[in-house]
Amino acid sequence: MSDIEIPSIDVRTLAPAERHPKIFGVLTSLIPRGVMHVTSDHDPRPLHYQIESRYPEEFDWQYLEQGPDLWRVEIQRAQSSGCDCCCGH
């Protein structure tokens, strides 16, 4: 088992205007093969489309829970993509 904590954002606790900026802030800082979790009270499919349009083939998307009241997804940066931070990956 890994000691690395997976970043997790529960958008149910955020104002709507803060949700996508916060998610993209974490998303773009992930190292290759790094993952994050997003929890929502609705299917976050629009977020998936937005990620795919901004970063085609850079992230994998997997549903961990699919409603009806709770939705959880795992988003993983592809091995071949670099992150937007200063770590050099």
Secondary structure, DSSP 8 states (H G I E B T S, - for coil): -------EEEGGGS-HHHHHHHHHHHHTT--TT-EEEEEESS--HHHHHHHHHHSTTTEEEEEEEE-SS-EEEEEEE-TT---SSSS--
